[in-house]
Amino acid sequence: MTLSRTTEFSAIFQTALLFILALALALTVPLILAQKESAPARKDDSVYAELAKAPKKAVARRNPMEHDPEAVAAGEKLFGLHCAECHGETAEGGRKAPSLRAREVQQATPGTLFWILTNGVVRRGMPVWSKLPEPQRWQLVTYVKSLGPVEKSPQ
């Protein structure tokens, strides 16, 4: 091979290499930018994060006992039997479980609370209550929603 042919081959090789690098860069940069835009800002590790995981269909469910005053009383009894040990006698939270009078819980839809009761939050220690009859789960939801939020006192 002559020197001019070697130089010509080297120039073609360098041009092809630059083209491949430019193409790779042109394809990679938009992917990186798209991943940055779609990446969640921060994982929510709060005890109430599970509320946001309820499926839309569950969130939209209406409480059939919402206006039944007897459901509140029945739910209070069920709460004492099944929930007070962890959530506290007044549902303001305890050593084992969070307050059910927190803004996050009180603002959640009845369907969301029903879904949480049905499925539990096992990794945080809340059992699955799907074996509790559906009317009793709705009574518990009715009772919890009747409590209303507890405002934290200024310190």
C-alpha positions as CSV (number, residue, x, y, z in Angstrom):
1,M,0.0,0.0,0.0
2,T,1.3,3.4,-0.9
3,L,1.5,6.3,1.6
4,S,-1.3,8.2,-0.2
5,R,-3.6,5.2,-0.1
6,T,-2.8,4.7,3.7
7,T,-3.5,8.4,4.3
8,E,-6.7,8.2,2.3
9,F,-7.8,5.0,4.1
10,S,-7.0,6.7,7.5
11,A,-9.1,9.8,6.5
12,I,-12.1,7.6,5.5
13,F,-11.7,5.6,8.7
14,Q,-11.6,8.8,10.9
15,T,-14.6,10.2,9.1
16,A,-16.6,7.0,9.6
17,L,-15.6,6.9,13.2
18,L,-16.7,10.5,13.8
19,F,-20.0,9.8,12.0
20,I,-20.7,6.8,14.3
21,L,-19.8,8.8,17.4
22,A,-22.0,11.7,16.3
23,L,-24.9,9.3,15.6
24,A,-24.5,7.5,19.0
25,L,-24.5,10.9,20.7
26,A,-27.5,12.1,18.8
27,L,-29.4,9.0,19.8
28,T,-28.3,8.9,23.4
29,V,-28.9,12.5,24.5
30,P,-32.7,12.5,23.9
31,L,-33.0,9.1,25.8
32,I,-31.1,10.5,28.8
33,L,-33.2,13.7,28.8
34,A,-36.4,11.7,28.6
35,Q,-35.4,9.5,31.5
36,K,-34.6,12.5,33.7
37,E,-38.1,14.0,32.9
38,S,-40.0,10.8,33.6
39,A,-38.0,9.8,36.8
40,P,-40.0,10.3,40.0
41,A,-38.8,13.2,42.0
42,R,-38.6,11.2,45.3
43,K,-40.0,8.0,46.6
44,D,-42.7,8.6,49.2
45,D,-41.9,6.5,52.2
46,S,-44.5,8.0,54.5
47,V,-46.8,5.6,56.4
48,Y,-49.7,7.1,54.3
49,A,-48.0,6.4,50.9
50,E,-50.1,3.2,50.5
51,L,-53.2,5.3,50.1
52,A,-52.0,6.6,46.7
53,K,-51.6,3.0,45.5
54,A,-55.3,2.2,45.4
55,P,-56.5,1.5,41.9
56,K,-58.8,4.1,40.3
57,K,-61.8,1.7,40.4
58,A,-61.3,1.2,44.2
59,V,-60.9,4.9,44.8
60,A,-64.2,5.6,43.0
61,R,-66.2,3.1,45.1
62,R,-68.9,4.7,47.2
63,N,-69.7,3.7,50.8
64,P,-73.2,2.1,50.8
65,M,-73.4,2.9,54.6
66,E,-72.2,6.5,54.4
67,H,-75.4,8.0,55.8
68,D,-76.3,5.1,58.2
69,P,-75.9,6.3,61.8
70,E,-76.0,2.6,62.9
71,A,-73.0,1.9,60.8
72,V,-70.9,4.4,62.8
73,A,-71.8,2.6,66.1
74,A,-71.2,-0.8,64.6
75,G,-67.9,0.4,63.1
76,E,-66.8,1.8,66.5
77,K,-67.3,-1.7,68.1
78,L,-65.4,-3.4,65.3
79,F,-62.7,-0.8,65.6
80,G,-62.3,-1.6,69.3
81,L,-62.1,-5.3,68.5
82,H,-59.8,-5.3,65.5
83,C,-58.0,-1.9,65.2
84,A,-57.6,-0.1,68.5
85,E,-54.7,-2.3,69.7
86,C,-52.5,-0.9,67.0
87,H,-54.1,2.4,66.0
88,G,-55.0,3.5,69.6
89,E,-58.4,3.8,71.4
90,T,-59.1,7.1,69.7
91,A,-57.5,6.2,66.4
92,E,-54.8,8.8,66.9
93,G,-52.1,6.3,66.3
94,G,-50.0,4.1,68.5
95,R,-46.6,2.4,68.7
96,K,-47.6,0.0,66.0
97,A,-49.7,2.0,63.6
98,P,-50.3,5.5,62.3
99,S,-53.2,7.9,63.2
100,L,-56.4,7.3,61.3
101,R,-57.4,10.9,62.1
102,A,-54.5,12.3,60.1
103,R,-55.4,14.6,57.2
104,E,-54.2,12.0,54.6
105,V,-56.6,9.3,55.9
106,Q,-59.5,11.7,56.5
107,Q,-59.2,13.1,52.9
108,A,-58.9,9.7,51.3
109,T,-62.1,8.4,49.6
110,P,-64.1,5.8,51.3
111,G,-63.2,3.4,48.5
112,T,-59.5,3.9,49.2
113,L,-60.0,3.1,52.9
114,F,-62.0,0.1,52.0
115,W,-59.3,-1.1,49.6
116,I,-56.6,-0.6,52.3
117,L,-58.7,-2.6,54.8
118,T,-59.3,-5.4,52.3
119,N,-55.7,-5.7,51.2
120,G,-53.8,-4.6,54.3
121,V,-50.3,-3.1,54.3
122,V,-48.5,-6.3,55.2
123,R,-45.0,-4.9,54.9
124,R,-45.8,-2.3,57.5
125,G,-47.6,-4.8,59.7
126,M,-51.3,-4.1,58.8
127,P,-53.1,-7.4,58.3
128,V,-55.4,-8.2,55.4
129,W,-59.0,-7.9,56.4
130,S,-60.6,-9.5,53.3
131,K,-62.1,-12.3,55.5
132,L,-64.1,-9.7,57.5
133,P,-67.5,-9.5,55.8
134,E,-67.8,-6.6,53.3
135,P,-70.6,-4.9,55.3
136,Q,-68.3,-4.8,58.4
137,R,-65.5,-3.3,56.4
138,W,-67.8,-0.6,55.2
139,Q,-68.9,0.0,58.9
140,L,-65.2,0.4,59.8
141,V,-64.8,2.9,57.0
142,T,-67.9,4.8,58.1
143,Y,-66.6,5.0,61.7
144,V,-63.1,6.1,60.7
145,K,-64.5,8.9,58.4
146,S,-66.8,10.0,61.2
147,L,-63.9,10.8,63.4
148,G,-62.6,13.7,61.4
149,P,-59.1,15.0,61.5
150,V,-57.2,15.9,64.7
151,E,-55.4,19.2,64.3
152,K,-51.9,19.2,65.8
153,S,-51.5,21.7,68.6
154,P,-48.8,24.3,68.0
155,Q,-45.7,23.7,70.0
